Structures are given as structure tokens and as C-alpha cells.
Amino acid sequence: MKRALAGFFLLTALYVGALVWIDARRQVFDGLIALAGVLPVLMAVSLVTYAVRFARWRWLLARAGHVTPVGRGWLAYLSGFAFTATPGKVGELIRIRYHQPMGVPASRVIAAFVFERAFDLIAVLGLAALSIRDSRLMSLALVFVVLCLVVVTLPARFPSLMDRMRAWLDRRHLPRAASLCAVLGEAFLGCRIWLTPVDLAISAGLGLVAWGATALAFSHLLGRLGVTGLTGGDALAMYPMAMLAGAASMLPGGIGSTEAALVALLTTSGVGLAVAVLAAVGIRLATLWFAIVCGLIAAFGLELRSQTTLARSASPTTRREDAA
């Protein structure tokens, strides 16, 4: 938790510092009043999308034989967002810590995470394809998504690949890397349990709903900022395209790269730079930063619950009651 807080405050300081630097040249902060009125709506939409994605997550675990309590499972899922600002969002695997007491093994959590990420990429690519007229840009996005899917599907289809890699790492005296390779191999193999028409359809459908709602929220933000001249398809496609750019950069949470992509897409469509920066900052506050705050609150709630349970089990009164 200390590392999570330290990382959160460091990222926040860097982000605010960058905004101050930009504001000195473009007076971005002058438009914050316009954001104040729309941010609660955007955050409410984000919360709904988290609920949709949690429904998908819970469905996948249930299909694998792990039915988790709704309330506790919701907090465990949200806790991953505390570490979402990591390369590839791998920090979200902190969920392992909170799912194991509910009987969900680490390999299953990793498998569900990988499966989720794969369908998120597919959903975001589908939304981005709505109105991307630059064939080269679309080709790059398609190649990136296909490569990511190949990395997931090949080990799942051919488990021996991960076994060979683990053996190679063992021969190079890299036990930790070999152990990680074994865990990943088991996780990739675990994804095969969901390769059914029902699971594929539900995963794809809920992914489109969640990311489509976020794209609509960004379109709404543009309207509130007075952006005109964009078609509905253009406005819907911009945020998903920027998300792909942020994912490809492998920067923590796509911080900086996603915003830069949004600004570039907006300015090339005739939007003023100051408004473009404000729109990029606004949607990221309502998505990435709001998600981190929600994740920290959920993680602290679960940690407090765990400490309370340990304290009760260690108390003399509880021990006497158990003995009786």
C-alpha cells in the first residue's frame, strides 16, 4: 500500500507539473471551469463501465468454477485499478492477493486478466475502426492488436512453447524468470476454458459496451467544450485510437502517450490546441485517475477488513469462544 500511494503521488506530481508547464504556454487551466461541470458525469459513466467489466470478470471466474461474493469480489476487482498505471497494466494482478482467500488460485486470476486484456484490445480496435480514414494508421493499430493476440494464443494453443522457454531459462540459471514463465504458461493454458461461443460472445459484447460507453463519454465532453465539425464516428473513434497508442507505448497507464495521441488526433481535425489538451486531460481525469482513486479506496477497504479479521481471531475472547 505504501508503494501504491508513493507511486500515485509521484505520478500525480509529474502530471500536474506537466500541466503547469503547458498552461504557461497555452493557458489550459483557464478552461478547468468547463470541466468542473462535466467531470461528475464522466466519472459516473466510468463507474458504470467498471461495473460492466466486473460483470464480465465474475462471469469468467464463475465459468471456471469460482463463484465469488458480489461485494467482496467487486472490491477485489476494483483494487487492481490502484496499480493500473503500470506497463501493460500488469499491476492489476494485485487482485491475486484478494482473490486467493476466496478460493481463486493465482493462475486463474492471471488467465482471466489475460483473457480480459485480449478482448479489450479487440473492442477498442473495433471502435477505433469506426472512423479512421488513414489506412496506414489503421494498419499499425491492427498489426499491434494482432501481435498481442498472437502472444496470447500461441502459448495457449502450443503449451510446449512455454515449457521450452522455461527449460532454456533454467539452463541459463535464471530460476525466477523460469518460475514466472511456468506461471504464465499455466495462465495462458487456462484461457482455453473460455474458448466457447457463449464465453466469447459475452466477453466481446460486454467489452464493447464498456469501452463504447467511455467513447461516448469522450464525445459528450467534446460537445461540452464547444468542439464542432466532428462527425459522431470521428468523436467515438478518437479515444479508442488514443488508447491503442498508449498501450503500444508500454508507458505506465499510457500516461503522456495517450494524451499526446488525443491532442494530435483532435488538432489534425481542426480543434484548437488548448481545447484539445483540455479534452485529453478531462477524459483522463475521469478514467485513469478516477480508476486509481477507486482502486486505492477498494484496496484499503480490503486491507482494513483483513486486519480486523486477524485482530478478532487473535483476541482472547475469540479464542475462548472457538474453544467452547
C-alpha positions in Angstrom: 0.0 0.0 0.0 2.9 2.4 0.8 4.3 1.7 -2.7 0.9 2.3 -4.3 0.5 5.6 -2.5 4.1 6.7 -3.3 3.6 5.8 -7.0 0.2 7.6 -7.1 1.6 10.8 -5.6 4.7 10.7 -7.8 2.6 10.3 -10.9 0.2 13.0 -9.8 3.1 15.4 -9.1 4.6 14.7 -12.6 1.2 15.0 -14.3 0.4 18.3 -12.5 3.9 19.6 -13.3 3.4 18.8 -17.0 0.1 20.6 -16.9 1.6 23.7 -15.3 4.3 23.7 -17.9 1.7 23.5 -20.7 -0.5 26.1 -19.0 2.3 28.6 -19.0 2.2 28.5 -22.8 -1.4 27.7 -23.6 -3.5 28.8 -20.6 -5.1 25.3 -20.3 -6.2 25.9 -16.7 -8.5 28.7 -17.9 -10.8 26.0 -19.2 -11.0 24.0 -15.9 -14.3 25.6 -15.1 -15.8 24.0 -18.1 -14.5 20.6 -16.9 -15.9 21.1 -13.4 -19.5 20.7 -14.6 -18.9 17.7 -16.8 -16.4 15.6 -14.8 -19.1 14.2 -12.4 -21.0 12.8 -15.4 -17.8 11.4 -16.9 -16.9 9.7 -13.6 -20.4 8.3 -13.2 -20.0 6.7 -16.7 -16.6 5.4 -15.8 -18.1 3.7 -12.7 -20.7 2.1 -14.8 -18.1 0.8 -17.2 -16.2 -0.7 -14.2 -19.3 -2.5 -13.2 -19.8 -3.9 -16.7 -16.2 -5.1 -16.8 -16.6 -6.6 -13.3 -19.7 -8.5 -14.6 -17.5 -10.0 -17.3 -14.8 -10.8 -14.8 -17.2 -12.5 -12.4 -18.8 -14.4 -15.3 -15.4 -15.8 -16.4 -14.4 -16.9 -12.9 -17.9 -18.5 -12.4 -17.5 -20.4 -15.7 -14.2 -21.7 -14.3 -15.8 -22.9 -11.2 -15.1 -20.0 -8.8 -18.2 -18.2 -7.7 -17.1 -15.2 -5.6 -19.2 -13.0 -3.3 -20.5 -9.9 -5.1 -19.5 -7.2 -2.7 -16.1 -8.6 -1.8 -15.4 -9.6 -5.4 -16.3 -6.1 -6.5 -13.8 -4.6 -4.2 -11.1 -7.2 -5.2 -11.7 -6.3 -8.8 -11.5 -2.6 -8.2 -8.3 -2.9 -6.2 -6.5 -3.7 -9.4 -7.1 -0.2 -10.6 -4.8 1.1 -7.9 -2.0 -0.2 -9.9 -3.4 0.3 -13.4 -0.7 2.9 -14.1 1.9 0.2 -14.9 3.2 -1.1 -18.2 0.6 -3.3 -19.8 -1.5 -2.8 -16.6 0.2 -5.8 -15.1 0.0 -4.1 -11.7 -3.7 -5.0 -11.7 -2.6 -8.6 -10.8 -2.7 -7.3 -7.2 -6.1 -8.9 -7.4 -4.4 -12.2 -6.8 -3.9 -11.1 -3.2 -7.6 -10.6 -2.6 -9.0 -13.4 -4.7 -6.9 -16.2 -3.1 -8.8 -16.0 0.2 -12.0 -16.5 -1.9 -10.6 -19.8 -3.3 -9.4 -18.4 -6.7 -5.8 -19.6 -7.5 -3.3 -17.1 -8.9 -3.1 -18.9 -12.2 -6.8 -18.4 -12.7 -6.7 -14.7 -11.9 -3.8 -14.3 -14.4 -5.7 -16.2 -17.0 -8.8 -14.1 -16.6 -6.7 -10.9 -16.7 -5.0 -12.0 -20.0 -8.4 -13.0 -21.5 -9.9 -9.6 -20.4 -7.0 -7.7 -21.9 -7.3 -9.5 -25.2 -11.0 -8.7 -25.6 -10.4 -5.1 -24.5 -7.9 -4.8 -27.4 -10.4 -6.3 -29.8 -13.2 -4.0 -28.6 -11.1 -0.8 -28.7 -9.8 -1.7 -32.2 -13.4 -2.2 -33.3 -14.4 1.2 -32.0 -11.3 2.9 -33.5 -12.2 1.4 -36.9 -15.5 3.3 -36.9 -13.9 6.4 -38.4 -10.2 6.1 -39.0 -9.6 7.2 -42.6 -5.8 6.9 -42.6 -5.2 3.4 -43.8 -1.6 3.5 -42.5 -2.7 4.4 -39.0 -5.3 1.7 -39.0 -2.8 -0.8 -40.3 -0.4 -0.1 -37.5 -3.2 -0.4 -34.9 -4.3 -3.7 -36.5 -0.7 -5.1 -36.5 -0.3 -4.2 -32.8 -3.5 -5.9 -31.8 -2.8 -9.0 -33.9 0.7 -9.3 -32.4 -0.7 -9.0 -28.9 -3.3 -11.7 -29.6 -0.6 -14.0 -31.1 1.4 -13.7 -27.9 -1.6 -14.9 -26.0 -3.0 -17.6 -28.4 0.2 -19.3 -29.4 1.2 -20.4 -25.8 -2.4 -21.4 -25.2 -2.5 -23.5 -28.4 1.0 -24.9 -28.1 1.8 -25.2 -24.3 5.2 -26.8 -25.2 6.5 -23.4 -26.2 6.4 -22.1 -22.7 7.9 -25.4 -21.4 10.8 -25.0 -23.8 11.3 -21.4 -22.8 11.2 -22.3 -19.1 13.8 -25.1 -19.7 16.0 -22.6 -21.6 15.8 -20.1 -18.7 16.7 -22.9 -16.2 19.8 -23.7 -18.3 20.8 -20.1 -18.1 20.5 -20.2 -14.3 17.6 -17.8 -14.2 15.2 -19.5 -11.7 12.9 -16.5 -11.1 12.4 -15.9 -14.8 11.8 -19.7 -15.3 9.3 -19.7 -12.5 7.5 -16.7 -13.9 7.5 -18.4 -17.3 5.9 -21.5 -15.8 3.1 -19.4 -14.1 2.4 -17.6 -17.4 2.3 -20.8 -19.3 -0.3 -22.2 -16.9 -2.3 -18.9 -17.2 -2.2 -18.9 -21.0 -3.3 -22.5 -21.0 -6.1 -21.6 -18.6 -7.6 -19.2 -21.1 -8.7 -22.2 -23.2 -11.5 -22.9 -20.8 -13.3 -19.8 -22.1 -13.0 -20.6 -25.8 -16.6 -21.4 -26.2 -19.2 -19.5 -28.3 -21.1 -18.2 -25.2 -18.0 -17.0 -23.3 -16.5 -15.4 -26.5 -19.8 -13.6 -27.3 -20.3 -12.3 -23.7 -16.7 -11.2 -23.3 -16.8 -9.4 -26.7 -20.2 -7.9 -26.1 -19.5 -6.6 -22.6 -16.1 -5.2 -23.7 -17.8 -3.3 -26.5 -20.4 -1.9 -24.1 -17.8 -0.8 -21.5 -15.4 0.8 -24.0 -18.2 2.2 -26.2 -19.6 4.0 -23.1 -16.2 5.5 -22.5 -16.0 6.6 -26.1 -19.5 8.2 -25.8 -18.4 10.0 -22.7 -15.5 11.5 -24.6 -17.8 12.6 -27.4 -20.0 14.2 -24.7 -17.0 16.0 -23.3 -16.1 17.4 -26.7 -19.6 18.7 -27.1 -19.5 20.4 -23.7 -16.2 22.1 -24.7 -17.8 23.5 -27.8 -16.0 21.3 -30.3 -17.9 21.3 -33.6 -17.2 20.0 -37.0 -16.6 16.4 -36.0 -18.9 13.6 -37.1 -20.2 11.2 -34.5 -18.0 8.4 -35.8 -14.9 10.6 -35.5 -15.6 11.6 -31.9 -16.3 8.0 -31.0 -13.2 6.6 -32.6 -10.6 9.1 -31.2 -10.4 7.9 -27.6 -10.1 4.2 -28.6 -7.4 5.0 -31.1 -5.5 7.0 -28.5 -5.9 4.1 -26.0 -4.2 1.8 -28.6 -1.4 4.3 -28.9 -1.0 4.4 -25.1 -1.0 0.6 -24.9 1.6 0.3 -27.7 3.9 2.8 -25.9 4.1 0.5 -22.8 4.3 3.6 -20.6 2.7 3.2 -17.2 -1.0 3.6 -17.9 -0.2 5.1 -21.2 0.4 8.4 -19.3 1.6 11.1 -21.7 1.3 8.9 -24.9 -2.5 8.6 -24.7 -2.9 12.3 -24.1 -0.4 13.1 -26.9 -2.3 10.9 -29.3 -5.6 12.5 -28.4 -4.2 16.0 -28.9 -2.7 15.0 -32.2 -6.0 13.5 -33.4 -8.0 16.5 -32.4 -5.7 19.2 -33.7 -5.5 17.4 -37.1 -9.3 17.6 -37.2 -9.2 21.3 -36.7 -9.6 21.6 -32.9 -7.5 24.3 -31.2 -4.5 23.1 -29.2 -5.7 24.5 -25.9 -9.1 22.8 -26.2 -7.5 19.6 -27.4 -5.3 19.5 -24.4 -8.2 20.3 -22.1 -10.3 17.4 -23.6 -7.4 15.0 -23.2 -6.8 16.0 -19.6 -10.5 15.9 -18.8 -11.1 12.3 -20.1 -8.0 11.0 -18.4 -9.0 12.5 -15.1 -12.4 10.8 -15.4 -10.9 7.5 -16.4 -7.3 6.7 -15.4 -7.0 8.9 -12.4 -10.6 8.2 -11.2 -9.8 4.5 -11.6 -6.7 4.7 -9.5 -8.5 6.5 -6.7 -11.3 3.9 -6.7 -8.7 1.1 -6.7 -6.9 2.6 -3.7 -10.1 3.0 -1.7 -11.1 -0.6 -2.5 -7.6 -1.9 -1.6 -7.6 0.0 1.7 -11.1 -1.3 2.5 -10.0 -4.9 1.9 -6.8 -4.4 3.9 -8.7 -2.9 6.8 -11.2 -5.8 6.7 -8.3 -8.3 6.7 -6.6 -6.6 9.7 -9.9 -6.6 11.6 -10.4 -10.3 10.9 -6.9 -11.1 12.1 -7.3 -9.0 15.2 -10.6 -10.7 16.1 -9.1 -14.2 15.5 -6.2 -13.3 17.8 -8.2 -11.9 20.6 -8.6 -14.0 23.8 -12.4 -13.7 23.7 -12.5 -15.1 20.2 -10.1 -18.0 21.2 -12.3 -18.9 24.2 -15.4 -18.8 22.0 -13.7 -21.1 19.4 -12.6 -23.4 22.2 -16.1 -23.6 23.6 
